[in-house]
Structure formats: structure tokens, C-alpha cells
Amino acid sequence: MTTVIGAALLWSLPLSSWGQAPSAEKPTRIALRAARLFDGKSDRVLPDAVVLIEGSSIQAVGTGLAIPAGTRVVDLGDVTLLPGLIDAHSHLLMEDDTENGGDGVFSTLLQRSTAERALLGAKLGREMLEAGVTTVRDVGNSGVNGDVALRNAIQRGWVPGPRISACTRALAPHGGQFPTFQLAAQPLIEQEYVTISGAEEARRAVRQAIADGADCIKVIVDNGHNLLSLEELKVIAEEAHRQKRPVAAHTTLDESIRIAVQAGVDSIEHGYSLPDDVVAPMVRKRIFLVPTDGPLEVCDSFDEKVGNVERQRKMKERCRRNITKAQDRLRRAVAAGVRIAAGSDMYIVLRGLTRGQASVRWFIAYAEAGLKPVEILRAATVNAAELLRMQDRVGSLEPNKLADLLAVEGDPLKDIRALKQVRFVMKDGQVVLDARAQPKRVDEAVRF
């Protein structure tokens, strides 16, 4: 049947088209003008900026560049152009609505199939893109390769969304990140994690992840009650690096951070404590820290008028202690020269904010730890691009890079909160948001 239909279609073509290659359209040429531009590398903005784009790539960046005839000019006005932002720790296929009884990964796994979560990821991915986040690293909690399916759908143009570096299922000690399950529920763990025991299982798991389409390897070094060994981690790093994949290490304990650094992973995810003795080795080995700390005001979400007043008060106090401690370790890391890549770890619903807006708020919160605006911007652009091994394509505005850009009102090098005021977004040379003619969003009073 297929052969007959194909033959019929062939005979229906005009004779003049037989044997001819389809004519390629000339790439669109666009010139973006803006009052200011931050290229991702400099520590200052470029005035009277022009970015020349052909097809999906940047051709030239400079002040007052001559614009070739026939180029479509987009005058963005009094805004600052930036490289597209990068979230190096995202969970696009997970959404936890705590106000409606959500319970993180556990409830998601019980209630939603991987297919449904991939469709959710398409919605959240679009929200990320419209907030100016044009690239993400999805670090697991995506079901059985749902992140790979979403990545491929975006690449093929089926749905709009950010460029995705997919980690597939995370490698983990027994139990994954779940509490103790009854025997009948144990198979649920394998839908979210590949649990390993021993060096050869670790090597096999890395190879399986790459066969499944992984761009990166995520490993849960500790889950609070179980810890991978140094030998297992070394094998994971060795096998991943042999196949040119970076390793992201989820760590929350001093011991897990130490062995992850010793094993030579590429990034420490969270690393809330970051003991002093690992800082120098991280600098020497060029291991990134991906801090996922939120703003202190997130602690106000524990409403003392709801439920047990004393319990809510204690939760708020503990939240503030934990974030204050995390901010201290971030200051120490930056002062010592540890490189920072921005990551939100956003998977909860924040009322009044899209997923993208919420994720960008987490980047802005680095300022509470004393990071300068330029340090935050680099963490979310050039640094994150290097961690994802995409520095040849994204992370800065320069010739031959992909045309991933956003424009914000104000000057984010003076006030990082300008990242909230996104007026224009482009990915791969295609305009995905142009909000210049729309009224400003009033979200300054939104409570976390």
C-alpha cells in the first residue's frame, strides 16, 4: 500500500520537478538595535548596540554597525540586550503544587505518566522561553526518558521551548530519593532512577543513559540515608568523560561533596554546606557549583494563619536558617574563586509567576549572598554554557554563536532585578516574544 501511494504521489508531480533538488530559501537577515548590550563576557554594557543576524546565527555585534541593504531592522529602543539565559538545574517535567496537596516527585510519579509529564514539560518549557531562558539542563525527575522526548520535540519544531540538555534518569543509590517503599512499590523507583551497586553497575548505567539519549549524567551521591562509594563515582565520571558527557552530582552532605569532588565530577549541585576543605580542589579542578538557593522571602510562604501556628513558625525559622547558611557558603565559594553556574531547581508552583519567572527570581536571589550583577549574569550565560559544553553555540553574543537573545528594560548590570522586565526574546534567530507594545506585568507584589 505504501509503495502504491508513493508511486501515485510521484506521478502527480509536474515533469519539470523530477530530479531537481528543492530550492533553498535565502536565510533571513535581521538587525537588532538597542540602547545597551551585555555580551556575556565584558563587565560593562555596549552603548548604541547593533546585532546582525542571518538565519539562526549572529554575524556581527558592535556599536552603531552599518546595516546592509535588505536587512529587516528591529529597533528595540531603550532596553538592554543580553545572551539568552541558561538554567543549569531545571525540572521541566515536574510540577509540585503544595497548596493543593502536592508532595514532590512522589505524588507526581504516582499520578502522572511519562507521556503526561512530557506534555506538562511542553507548557513549562514555553514559560521558560518567554522569560528569556533559552537553554536548560534537565537533571532528571522526568520519568523514563521523558526529557529526551521533549528535547527532540523542541528540536524538531513540534513545540516551542528552550534548548534542552537532557540527563535522562538519574543514577542513584538504592532507594533513589524516596523514603522506604513497600516491596510492591519498589518498581516505581526504577521509573525515576537507575539504582546502582558496584563499579560495573555504575559503568553499565552510564552507558545505558547515553544509549537512551543523555547529553549529561546526573548522579544522586547521597539520598540522606544511603551514599554511593568513591569507586562508583570515579567509574561514573570516567565513563561519562570518555564519551564526552559532563557529570552533575546531587550532594547535600559534607561527605558526599568530598567524594564527588575527589571523583572529578563537573558540577556540585546544591552543595548547601560546602566544607572548607573542598573549595581549593574545586577551584583547581574547575568544578562548578550550581547553587539552587531561593530568596529569603520564600520562607514567608509558611503562613502562620493556616494550620498549626507553632509548626508553621518553626518551619519558617528553619527555612531562614537554611537559606542564610547557603548564602554564606555561596559568598565563601565566590571569594575563593569557585565558578558558579546558575540553576533554579524550580519544580514548585509559585502563585502569580510562570515557571520561567520563578526560575529567574532564583537567579536574582544570588544577590542576597552578595554576588554582583555581572557575576549573576555570567553564571546564567557564559559559565552555564561552559558547564553544559555548549560554549561554542550559546552563552555570549558574538559572531557565529546562535542568535539566542533577550531584551529587558533598564540596565541589569546596575540592578539585576531588570531581568524581571523581559520585553523581547529570540531563539535561533526566531522571535518568540515581543512584548514591547504590551502593558508591563504588575508582579512586584506577588508573594512567594
C-alpha positions as CSV (number, residue, x, y, z in Angstrom):
1,M,0.0,0.0,0.0
2,T,2.8,2.4,0.9
3,T,4.5,1.7,-2.4
4,V,1.4,2.4,-4.4
5,I,0.6,5.6,-2.6
6,G,4.2,6.8,-3.1
7,A,4.1,6.0,-6.8
8,A,0.9,7.9,-7.2
9,L,2.3,10.9,-5.5
10,L,5.4,10.8,-7.7
11,W,3.4,10.6,-10.9
12,S,1.3,13.6,-9.7
13,L,4.4,15.9,-9.7
14,P,5.0,18.1,-12.7
15,L,7.7,16.7,-15.1
16,S,9.8,19.8,-14.6
17,S,10.3,19.0,-10.9
18,W,11.7,15.5,-11.4
19,G,15.3,15.1,-10.4
20,Q,15.6,18.7,-9.1
21,A,16.8,19.5,-5.6
22,P,14.3,21.7,-3.7
23,S,15.3,25.4,-3.9
24,A,16.8,26.6,-0.6
25,E,15.4,29.9,0.7
26,K,18.0,32.5,1.5
27,P,18.4,33.0,5.3
28,T,16.5,35.9,6.7
29,R,18.7,38.8,7.7
30,I,17.8,40.8,10.8
31,A,19.4,43.7,12.6
32,L,18.5,44.3,16.2
33,R,19.1,47.8,17.6
34,A,19.1,48.5,21.4
35,A,20.3,51.3,23.7
36,R,22.6,48.9,25.5
37,L,24.1,45.4,25.2
38,F,25.8,43.0,27.5
39,D,27.7,40.4,25.6
40,G,28.2,37.9,28.4
41,K,31.9,38.4,28.7
42,S,32.6,42.0,29.3
43,D,32.0,43.8,32.7
44,R,30.2,46.7,31.0
45,V,27.4,47.4,28.6
46,L,27.9,48.4,25.0
47,P,26.0,51.6,24.0
48,D,24.1,52.1,20.8
49,A,24.2,48.4,20.1
50,V,23.5,46.6,16.8
51,V,23.4,42.8,16.4
52,L,23.4,41.5,12.8
53,I,21.7,38.1,12.4
54,E,21.5,35.8,9.4
55,G,19.3,32.7,9.7
56,S,19.9,31.3,13.1
57,S,23.4,32.8,13.7
58,I,24.9,36.1,14.8
59,Q,27.1,37.7,12.2
60,A,28.3,40.8,14.0
61,V,27.9,42.7,17.2
62,G,29.0,46.3,17.8
63,T,28.3,49.9,18.4
64,G,26.5,51.7,15.5
65,L,27.3,49.0,13.0
66,A,26.4,49.6,9.3
67,I,23.3,47.7,8.4
68,P,23.4,46.0,4.9
69,A,20.6,46.8,2.5
70,G,17.7,44.5,2.5
71,T,18.1,43.7,6.2
72,R,15.0,43.7,8.4
73,V,15.6,46.2,11.2
74,V,14.0,45.7,14.7
75,D,14.6,48.8,16.8
76,L,14.1,47.7,20.4
77,G,14.6,51.1,21.9
78,D,15.6,51.8,25.5
79,V,16.4,48.2,26.5
80,T,19.4,46.1,27.3
81,L,20.1,43.1,25.0
82,L,21.6,40.0,26.7
83,P,22.5,36.5,25.7
84,G,19.7,34.0,26.3
85,L,19.7,32.9,29.9
86,I,20.6,29.3,30.8
87,D,19.1,27.3,33.7
88,A,21.6,24.6,34.5
89,H,19.4,22.8,37.0
90,S,15.8,22.5,35.8
91,H,12.9,20.0,36.2
92,L,10.6,20.7,33.3
93,L,8.6,17.5,33.7
94,M,7.8,18.0,37.3
95,E,5.4,20.5,39.0
96,D,4.5,20.4,42.7
97,D,1.5,22.4,43.8
98,T,2.0,22.3,47.6
99,E,-1.2,24.4,48.2
100,N,-3.2,21.6,46.6
101,G,-1.6,18.7,48.4
102,G,1.4,18.1,46.2
103,D,4.3,16.1,47.6
104,G,7.1,16.5,45.1
105,V,8.4,13.6,43.0
106,F,6.4,11.0,45.0
107,S,2.9,12.3,44.1
108,T,4.0,13.1,40.6
109,L,5.2,9.6,40.0
110,L,2.0,8.1,41.4
111,Q,-0.4,10.3,39.5
112,R,1.2,11.1,36.1
113,S,2.6,9.0,33.3
114,T,5.8,10.0,31.5
115,A,3.7,11.0,28.5
116,E,1.5,13.4,30.5
117,R,4.6,14.8,32.2
118,A,6.2,15.4,28.7
119,L,3.1,17.4,27.8
120,L,3.4,19.4,31.0
121,G,7.1,20.0,30.1
122,A,6.0,21.5,26.8
123,K,3.9,24.0,28.7
124,L,6.6,24.8,31.3
125,G,9.2,24.9,28.6
126,R,7.3,27.6,26.7
127,E,7.0,29.6,30.0
128,M,10.8,29.3,30.4
129,L,11.4,30.6,26.9
130,E,9.1,33.6,27.3
131,A,11.0,34.6,30.4
132,G,14.2,34.7,28.4
133,V,15.6,31.3,29.4
134,T,16.6,29.8,26.0
135,T,18.6,26.8,27.2
136,V,18.1,24.4,30.2
137,R,19.8,21.4,31.5
138,D,17.0,19.0,32.7
139,V,18.6,17.0,35.5
140,G,16.3,14.1,35.9
141,N,12.9,13.5,37.6
142,S,11.5,13.2,34.1
143,G,10.1,9.7,34.1
144,V,11.5,7.2,31.7
145,N,13.4,9.4,29.2
146,G,10.6,12.0,29.0
147,D,13.2,14.8,28.9
148,V,14.7,13.2,25.8
149,A,11.3,13.1,24.1
150,L,10.7,16.7,25.0
151,R,14.1,17.8,23.8
152,N,13.6,16.0,20.5
153,A,10.1,17.5,20.0
154,I,11.5,21.0,20.5
155,Q,14.4,20.3,18.2
156,R,12.0,19.2,15.5
157,G,9.9,22.3,15.9
158,W,6.8,20.4,17.1
159,V,6.5,22.6,20.2
160,P,8.2,25.8,21.3
161,G,10.7,25.6,24.1
162,P,14.2,26.1,25.3
163,R,17.2,24.1,24.0
164,I,17.4,21.1,26.4
165,S,20.5,19.2,27.6
166,A,18.8,16.0,28.9
167,C,20.2,13.8,31.7
168,T,17.6,11.0,31.5
169,R,17.1,9.1,34.7
170,A,19.5,9.9,37.5
171,L,21.9,7.3,38.7
172,A,21.4,6.7,42.4
173,P,22.0,4.6,45.5
174,H,19.2,2.1,46.4
175,G,16.0,3.9,47.2
176,G,16.6,6.7,44.8
177,Q,15.4,9.9,46.6
178,F,12.3,8.3,48.1
179,P,11.5,7.2,51.6
180,T,11.3,3.4,52.2
181,F,8.8,1.8,49.9
182,Q,6.9,-1.4,50.5
183,L,8.2,-4.3,48.3
184,A,5.2,-4.0,45.9
185,A,6.0,-0.3,45.2
186,Q,9.8,-0.8,44.6
187,P,9.4,-0.8,40.7
188,L,8.3,2.8,41.0
189,I,11.8,3.8,41.9
190,E,13.2,2.4,38.6
191,Q,10.8,4.7,36.7
192,E,12.7,7.7,38.1
193,Y,16.2,6.5,38.9
194,V,18.7,3.8,37.8
195,T,19.9,2.4,41.1
196,I,23.4,1.0,41.2
197,S,25.5,-1.1,43.5
198,G,29.1,-1.6,42.5
199,A,31.5,-0.2,39.9
200,E,30.4,-2.3,37.0
201,E,26.7,-1.5,37.5
202,A,27.8,2.2,37.6
203,R,29.6,1.8,34.3
204,R,26.7,0.0,32.7
205,A,24.2,2.7,33.9
206,V,26.2,5.4,32.3
207,R,26.3,3.5,29.0
208,Q,22.6,2.9,29.2
209,A,21.9,6.6,29.8
210,I,23.9,7.6,26.8
211,A,22.2,4.9,24.7
212,D,18.9,6.4,25.9
213,G,20.0,9.8,24.5
214,A,21.6,11.5,27.5
215,D,23.5,14.7,26.9
216,C,24.7,14.7,30.6
217,I,24.8,12.3,33.5
218,K,23.1,13.1,36.8
219,V,24.1,11.2,39.8
220,I,22.5,11.3,43.3
221,V,25.5,10.9,45.5
222,D,23.5,10.8,48.7
223,N,19.9,10.4,49.5
224,G,20.1,11.2,53.2
225,H,20.3,7.5,54.3
226,N,22.5,6.0,51.5
227,L,25.7,7.1,49.9
228,L,27.5,6.0,46.7
229,S,31.1,5.0,47.1
230,L,34.1,6.8,45.8
231,E,34.9,3.9,43.5
232,E,31.4,4.0,41.9
233,L,31.7,7.8,41.4
234,K,35.1,7.5,39.8
235,V,33.8,5.0,37.3
236,I,30.8,7.2,36.5
237,A,33.0,10.2,35.9
238,E,35.5,8.2,33.9
239,E,32.9,6.6,31.6
240,A,30.9,9.8,31.1
241,H,34.0,11.8,30.3
242,R,35.2,9.1,27.9
243,Q,32.0,9.7,26.0
244,K,32.2,13.4,26.4
245,R,29.3,13.9,28.8
246,P,29.5,16.1,31.9
247,V,28.5,14.8,35.3
248,A,26.2,16.6,37.6
249,A,26.4,15.5,41.2
250,H,23.5,16.0,43.6
251,T,25.1,16.4,47.0
252,T,23.7,17.6,50.3
253,L,26.1,16.2,52.9
254,D,29.8,17.1,53.6
255,E,30.9,13.5,52.9
256,S,29.1,13.3,49.6
257,I,30.5,16.6,48.4
258,R,34.0,15.5,49.3
259,I,33.9,12.2,47.4
260,A,32.2,13.8,44.4
261,V,35.0,16.4,44.1
262,Q,37.6,13.7,44.6
263,A,36.0,11.6,41.8
264,G,36.2,14.6,39.4
265,V,32.6,15.4,38.6
266,D,31.9,18.5,36.6
267,S,29.4,20.2,39.0
268,I,28.3,20.1,42.5
269,E,24.5,20.6,42.6
270,H,23.1,22.3,45.7
271,G,26.2,21.7,48.0
272,Y,24.4,23.5,50.8
273,S,27.3,23.2,53.2
274,L,30.4,23.1,51.0
275,P,33.1,22.3,53.6
276,D,36.2,24.4,53.5
277,D,38.5,21.6,52.5
278,V,36.7,21.1,49.1
279,V,36.9,24.7,48.0
280,A,40.5,24.6,46.8
281,P,40.2,21.3,45.0
282,M,37.0,22.6,43.2
283,V,39.0,25.7,42.0
284,R,41.9,23.5,40.9
285,K,39.7,21.0,39.1
286,R,37.5,23.7,37.6
287,I,34.4,22.1,39.2
288,F,31.3,24.3,39.1
289,L,29.0,25.0,42.0
290,V,25.3,25.1,40.9
291,P,23.6,26.8,43.9
292,T,19.8,26.4,43.9
293,D,19.1,28.7,46.8
294,G,15.9,30.8,46.8
295,P,15.3,34.2,48.2
296,L,14.7,34.6,51.9
297,E,11.1,35.8,51.2
298,V,10.2,32.3,50.1
299,C,10.1,31.5,53.8
300,D,7.1,33.7,54.1
301,S,5.1,31.1,52.2
302,F,4.7,29.3,55.5
303,D,1.5,31.1,56.6
304,E,1.2,31.2,60.3
305,K,-2.6,31.8,59.9
306,V,-3.0,28.3,58.4
307,G,-2.8,25.0,60.2
308,N,-0.6,24.6,63.3
309,V,0.7,28.0,64.2
310,E,3.7,26.8,66.1
311,R,4.6,24.3,63.4
312,Q,4.4,27.0,60.7
313,R,6.6,29.3,62.8
314,K,9.3,26.7,63.3
315,M,9.2,25.8,59.6
316,K,9.7,29.5,58.7
317,E,12.6,29.8,61.1
318,R,14.3,26.7,59.8
319,C,13.8,27.9,56.2
320,R,15.5,31.2,57.1
321,R,18.4,29.4,58.8
322,N,19.0,27.1,55.9
323,I,18.9,29.9,53.3
324,T,21.2,32.1,55.4
325,K,23.7,29.2,55.7
326,A,23.5,28.6,52.0
327,Q,24.1,32.2,51.2
328,D,27.2,32.2,53.4
329,R,28.7,29.2,51.6
330,L,28.0,30.9,48.2
331,R,29.9,34.0,49.4
332,R,32.8,31.8,50.5
333,A,32.8,29.9,47.2
334,V,32.9,33.0,45.0
335,A,35.6,34.7,47.2
336,A,37.7,31.6,46.8
337,G,37.3,31.5,43.0
338,V,34.8,28.7,42.6
339,R,33.0,29.1,39.3
340,I,29.2,29.5,39.6
341,A,26.6,28.3,37.1
342,A,23.0,29.4,37.6
343,G,20.4,26.7,38.5
344,S,16.9,27.1,39.9
345,D,15.9,23.6,40.8
346,M,12.4,25.0,40.3
347,Y,9.6,22.5,40.5
348,I,7.0,24.1,42.7
349,V,4.1,26.3,41.8
350,L,4.5,29.9,42.9
351,R,1.3,31.8,42.6
352,G,1.3,34.7,40.2
353,L,4.5,33.5,38.5
354,T,5.2,31.4,35.4
355,R,7.8,28.7,35.7
356,G,10.2,30.9,33.8
357,Q,9.6,34.0,36.0
358,A,10.0,31.8,39.1
359,S,13.3,30.4,37.9
360,V,14.7,33.8,37.1
361,R,13.8,35.0,40.6
362,W,16.0,32.3,42.0
363,F,19.0,33.7,39.9
364,I,18.2,37.2,41.1
365,A,18.3,35.8,44.7
366,Y,22.1,35.2,44.4
367,A,22.4,39.0,45.0
368,E,21.3,38.4,48.6
369,A,24.5,36.4,49.1
370,G,26.5,39.4,47.8
371,L,27.1,38.5,44.2
372,K,27.4,41.4,41.9
373,P,25.0,41.7,38.9
374,V,27.8,40.9,36.4
375,E,28.6,37.7,38.4
376,I,25.0,36.6,38.3
377,L,24.7,37.4,34.6
378,R,27.8,35.4,33.8
379,A,26.6,32.5,35.9
380,A,23.4,32.4,33.8
381,T,25.2,32.8,30.5
382,V,28.8,32.0,29.7
383,N,29.5,29.9,32.8
384,A,26.4,27.8,32.4
385,A,27.2,27.3,28.7
386,E,30.6,26.0,29.5
387,L,29.3,23.6,32.1
388,L,26.8,22.3,29.5
389,R,29.6,22.1,27.0
390,M,27.7,24.4,24.7
391,Q,30.1,27.3,24.8
392,D,30.7,27.1,21.1
393,R,27.0,27.8,20.4
394,V,25.4,29.8,23.2
395,G,26.2,31.9,26.3
396,S,27.5,35.0,24.7
397,L,26.7,37.5,21.9
398,E,29.4,37.2,19.3
399,P,29.8,36.1,15.7
400,N,29.0,32.5,14.8
401,K,27.0,31.9,18.0
402,L,23.3,31.1,17.8
403,A,21.0,34.1,17.9
404,D,19.6,33.5,21.4
405,L,18.9,36.8,23.0
406,L,16.5,38.7,25.3
407,A,15.9,42.4,25.9
408,V,15.0,43.8,29.3
409,E,14.0,47.2,30.5
410,G,16.7,49.0,32.4
411,D,20.3,48.0,33.0
412,P,20.8,44.6,34.7
413,L,24.4,45.4,35.4
414,K,23.2,48.2,37.7
415,D,20.1,46.4,39.0
416,I,19.8,42.7,38.5
417,R,16.0,42.9,39.1
418,A,15.8,44.2,35.5
419,L,15.7,40.6,34.5
420,K,12.0,40.6,35.6
421,Q,11.1,43.1,32.8
422,V,11.5,41.0,29.7
423,R,10.3,42.8,26.6
424,F,11.8,40.7,23.7
425,V,13.1,37.1,23.3
426,M,14.7,35.4,20.3
427,K,15.9,31.8,20.0
428,D,17.8,30.5,16.9
429,G,17.1,33.8,15.1
430,Q,13.3,33.4,15.6
431,V,11.3,35.9,17.6
432,V,9.4,34.1,20.3
433,L,8.2,37.1,22.4
434,D,7.8,40.7,21.5
435,A,6.0,42.4,24.5
436,R,7.1,46.0,23.7
437,A,3.6,47.1,22.8
438,Q,2.0,45.4,25.8
439,P,1.5,46.8,29.2
440,K,4.0,45.9,31.9
441,R,3.2,43.0,34.1
442,V,2.5,44.0,37.6
443,D,4.1,41.2,39.6
444,E,6.2,43.1,42.2
445,A,3.7,42.5,44.9
446,V,3.5,38.7,44.3
447,R,4.1,36.7,47.5
448,F,6.1,33.5,47.4
